[in-house]
Amino acid sequence: MGSRRWSTAAGAAAGRSGRRRHRLDASYASDFLTCVGAPCPAPNTVVPAGNRIPGIPRQTAFVELGWAHQPWGPETALEWRYVGRIATDDRNTDFAPASSVWNARLAFRQAMGRWTLREFVRVDNLANRRYVGSVIVNEGNQRFFEPAPGRNWLVGVNAAYAF
C-alpha cells in the first residue's frame, strides 16, 4: 500500500512563544484491495488512488491569544482549535464532520529563590459543544464515531526546583 503525504506549516510569534497553523493532506497514491466484511479469505474491494487516508483530517488550525505579565506572574490565554472532516474508512464511505472548540486558561507564576510555583486552571470546550472527538478507523460494524467530552476543567499546581 502506497501513501502520499503533503504538509506545510507556517507561524508567527511575538515575544518568546508562538503557535503555528498546520495543513496536512494525506491520500492513497495507488489503488489497493481491502476486505469489506468478515470472514475475508482474500481482499475483494478496490480502494482507489486519491481516497483520503482515514483518521487524518485534511485541515487543522490552532490560534491562541495570550497575555503574560512577567513581573507579577499572571498569564491568561484564549484558544481556538479547528479540525476538518475525517474519513472513517479506506473506502471513504463516511466522514466525521469538521469541528471547532474554544478553550481558556489562567495561571499565576511565583519565583521564590530556586523554586518556581505555577497554579493554573484550564477550561476546554467552553461552549459545551457536542462533536465527534475521534473515529474508529475501518470499524467492521460501522460504529466509527466517538463523542468528545463536553466542557471540562483542569486545576493544578506545578512546582519546579532549579539545581
VMD Tcl script that draws the C-alpha trace (Angstrom):
set ca {
  {0.00 0.00 0.00}
  {1.49 3.33 -1.02}
  {0.56 6.64 0.50}
  {1.32 10.23 -0.30}
  {1.51 12.94 2.34}
  {1.99 16.63 1.90}
  {2.15 19.21 4.65}
  {3.11 22.78 5.32}
  {3.49 24.73 8.50}
  {3.64 28.46 8.98}
  {3.75 30.51 12.11}
  {4.11 33.95 13.51}
  {5.10 34.88 17.01}
  {5.61 37.97 19.08}
  {7.80 37.74 22.14}
  {9.13 34.40 23.33}
  {6.38 31.94 22.47}
  {4.16 31.32 19.47}
  {1.76 28.87 17.91}
  {1.55 27.52 14.41}
  {-1.10 26.64 11.88}
  {-0.74 23.34 10.10}
  {-2.18 21.81 6.98}
  {-1.92 18.10 6.23}
  {-3.16 16.39 3.10}
  {-2.99 12.60 3.12}
  {-4.38 10.36 0.39}
  {-3.54 6.99 -1.15}
  {-1.11 7.21 -4.09}
  {-2.23 3.96 -5.74}
  {-5.18 1.55 -5.82}
  {-5.22 -1.44 -3.47}
  {-7.60 -4.19 -2.39}
  {-9.25 -4.43 1.01}
  {-11.86 -6.56 2.76}
  {-15.33 -5.19 3.41}
  {-16.79 -7.95 5.55}
  {-15.68 -10.88 7.66}
  {-14.66 -13.53 7.09}
  {-12.45 -12.39 4.24}
  {-10.18 -15.09 2.81}
  {-8.85 -12.58 0.25}
  {-9.27 -8.81 -0.23}
  {-12.15 -8.19 -2.63}
  {-12.88 -4.44 -2.78}
  {-10.80 -1.83 -4.60}
  {-9.79 1.33 -2.74}
  {-9.00 3.85 -5.46}
  {-5.95 6.09 -5.52}
  {-6.79 9.57 -4.23}
  {-9.04 8.36 -1.40}
  {-8.37 10.09 1.90}
  {-6.37 8.12 4.46}
  {-8.87 7.52 7.27}
  {-8.37 9.13 10.66}
  {-6.41 12.12 9.32}
  {-8.18 15.47 8.87}
  {-7.46 17.49 5.76}
  {-7.10 20.69 7.80}
  {-6.28 21.60 11.35}
  {-5.79 25.03 12.85}
  {-4.84 26.38 16.25}
  {-4.99 30.04 17.22}
  {-4.12 31.43 20.63}
  {-4.41 34.91 22.05}
  {-2.35 35.04 25.21}
  {-1.08 37.55 27.73}
  {1.53 37.29 30.47}
  {2.86 39.87 32.91}
  {6.38 38.80 33.83}
  {6.92 40.92 36.97}
  {3.73 39.73 38.71}
  {3.35 36.29 37.15}
  {-0.26 36.19 35.86}
  {-0.88 34.70 32.43}
  {-4.04 34.00 30.50}
  {-4.99 32.72 27.06}
  {-7.97 32.07 24.84}
  {-7.53 29.26 22.28}
  {-9.48 28.20 19.20}
  {-8.93 24.77 17.65}
  {-10.36 23.57 14.33}
  {-10.27 20.03 12.90}
  {-11.53 19.38 9.37}
  {-13.71 16.44 8.43}
  {-12.17 12.99 8.85}
  {-12.67 9.90 6.68}
  {-13.71 6.87 8.71}
  {-12.64 4.05 6.40}
  {-10.38 3.29 3.45}
  {-13.29 3.47 1.01}
  {-14.30 6.95 2.30}
  {-17.92 5.88 2.76}
  {-18.45 8.17 5.74}
  {-16.80 11.21 7.34}
  {-16.80 12.77 10.79}
  {-17.86 16.40 10.33}
  {-15.45 19.29 10.90}
  {-15.49 20.83 14.36}
  {-14.07 23.72 16.32}
  {-13.80 24.42 20.04}
  {-12.77 27.30 22.30}
  {-10.58 26.78 25.37}
  {-9.29 29.15 28.05}
  {-6.63 29.10 30.73}
  {-5.44 31.24 33.61}
  {-2.25 30.79 35.62}
  {-0.11 32.52 38.22}
  {3.65 32.03 38.48}
  {5.78 32.85 41.51}
  {9.56 32.56 41.76}
  {10.85 32.01 45.31}
  {14.60 31.53 45.31}
  {15.31 28.35 43.38}
  {11.64 27.30 43.44}
  {9.03 28.31 40.88}
  {5.36 27.63 41.58}
  {2.62 27.84 38.96}
  {-1.06 27.48 39.84}
  {-3.42 27.09 36.90}
  {-6.98 26.46 35.78}
  {-7.97 25.39 32.29}
  {-11.42 25.03 30.72}
  {-11.75 23.08 27.48}
  {-14.81 23.22 25.22}
  {-16.10 26.48 26.71}
  {-19.36 26.36 24.74}
  {-20.00 22.73 25.78}
  {-20.37 21.73 22.11}
  {-21.24 18.22 21.02}
  {-18.86 16.96 18.35}
  {-17.01 13.87 17.20}
  {-13.79 13.64 19.19}
  {-12.29 10.66 17.38}
  {-13.09 7.94 14.88}
  {-12.54 4.19 14.99}
  {-10.93 3.60 11.60}
  {-12.38 0.76 9.47}
  {-14.67 -0.40 12.31}
  {-16.42 -3.53 11.00}
  {-19.91 -2.64 12.29}
  {-19.65 0.96 11.02}
  {-19.72 2.40 14.54}
  {-16.99 4.84 13.59}
  {-17.74 7.84 15.78}
  {-16.70 8.54 19.38}
  {-18.03 11.66 21.12}
  {-15.69 14.30 22.50}
  {-16.07 15.24 26.15}
  {-18.26 18.19 26.99}
  {-16.95 21.18 28.91}
  {-14.20 20.04 31.24}
  {-11.91 21.63 33.80}
  {-8.34 21.10 34.88}
  {-6.93 22.68 38.03}
  {-3.39 22.14 39.19}
  {-0.10 23.29 40.64}
  {3.37 22.86 39.17}
  {6.49 23.13 41.30}
  {9.98 23.31 39.83}
  {13.33 23.48 41.55}
  {16.43 24.79 39.71}
  {19.58 22.89 40.68}
}
mol new
graphics top color blue
foreach p $ca { graphics top sphere $p radius 0.5 }
foreach p [lrange $ca 0 end-1] q [lrange $ca 1 end] { graphics top cylinder $p $q radius 0.2 }
display resetview
